[in-house]
Amino acid sequence: MVEREFEAGLERMFAQAPVYPDAEMFSDRVLAKLDRSWRWRRLGIGAAGAIGGVIAISQTLGSNLTLHMQQSLANSFRTVDAAVDGAVSQTESLVGLSTSAGMFWAVSAMMVIAAGAAALRLFEEV
């Protein structure tokens, strides 16, 4: 019984925070300090970003990155052109061959089998 009264007394004592006469002034001081430090933090982050951007641009321009990119793009275009030319020449050589009816039906049968396999896969996934 004594324990319940003691707990009830504790609950009443800690149910509400005590009110201090300078609570509003304390709150205003804390908010002002937080606002001031946030202002400096924001300014510092912005300045660091700007300095980092200037350094990155100067390093990019100083390392001739654009020249290297142009050279690598030209090399890749040459490689693609050679691959396309090779594919076109192979296609032209295949078209030049005379095809027989047996070849036509064999290719047709392979296409039907491939379409059937694709349809089965589609139905399995759905």
ZIZIKA-V904918 format. One record per backbone hydrogen bond with DSSP energy under -1.0 kcal/mol. CO is the residue of the C=O (numbers start at 1). NH is the residue of the N-H. If there is no record, write none. Layout:
# ZIZIKA-V904918
co=CO nh=NH
co=CO nh=NH
This chain:
# ZIZIKA-V904918
co=1 nh=5
co=2 nh=6
co=3 nh=7
co=4 nh=8
co=5 nh=9
co=6 nh=10
co=7 nh=11
co=8 nh=12
co=9 nh=13
co=10 nh=14
co=20 nh=23
co=22 nh=26
co=23 nh=27
co=24 nh=28
co=25 nh=29
co=26 nh=30
co=27 nh=31
co=28 nh=32
co=29 nh=33
co=30 nh=34
co=31 nh=35
co=32 nh=36
co=33 nh=37
co=34 nh=38
co=35 nh=39
co=36 nh=40
co=37 nh=41
co=38 nh=42
co=39 nh=43
co=40 nh=44
co=41 nh=45
co=42 nh=46
co=43 nh=47
co=44 nh=48
co=45 nh=49
co=46 nh=50
co=47 nh=51
co=48 nh=52
co=49 nh=53
co=50 nh=54
co=51 nh=55
co=52 nh=56
co=53 nh=57
co=54 nh=58
co=55 nh=59
co=56 nh=60
co=57 nh=61
co=58 nh=62
co=59 nh=63
co=60 nh=65
co=64 nh=68
co=65 nh=69
co=66 nh=70
co=67 nh=71
co=68 nh=72
co=69 nh=73
co=70 nh=74
co=71 nh=75
co=72 nh=76
co=73 nh=77
co=74 nh=78
co=75 nh=79
co=76 nh=80
co=77 nh=81
co=78 nh=82
co=79 nh=83
co=80 nh=84
co=81 nh=85
co=82 nh=86
co=83 nh=87
co=84 nh=88
co=85 nh=89
co=86 nh=90
co=87 nh=91
co=88 nh=92
co=89 nh=93
co=90 nh=94
co=91 nh=95
co=92 nh=96
co=100 nh=104
co=101 nh=105
co=102 nh=106
co=103 nh=107
co=104 nh=108
co=105 nh=109
co=106 nh=110
co=107 nh=111
co=108 nh=112
co=109 nh=113
co=110 nh=114
co=111 nh=115
co=112 nh=116
co=113 nh=117
co=114 nh=118
co=115 nh=119
co=116 nh=120
co=117 nh=121
co=118 nh=122
co=119 nh=123
co=120 nh=124
co=121 nh=125
co=122 nh=126
